[in-house]
């Protein structure tokens, strides 16, 4: 495996998702719990961090297998693919 220098926020978001592996996490929940921002804050900022994290951990960031988008809700982290 390779080592990637993550920013503090990238590391916090990745840790948040990994700790909730397999569970769908909303953008708003991440903004509130990782950043401490209010519920009505723009939720698209999370998407930019997810794009960057996918570049680090996915073989093909355009077709992610670990950082999955749950359309209209948020994201789900999957460590391994189901057989």
Secondary structure, 3 states (H helix, E strand, C coil): CCCCCCCHHHHHHHHHHHHCCCCEEEHHHHHHHHHCCCCCCCCCHHHHHHHHHHHHHCCCHHHCCCEEEECCCEEEECCCCCC
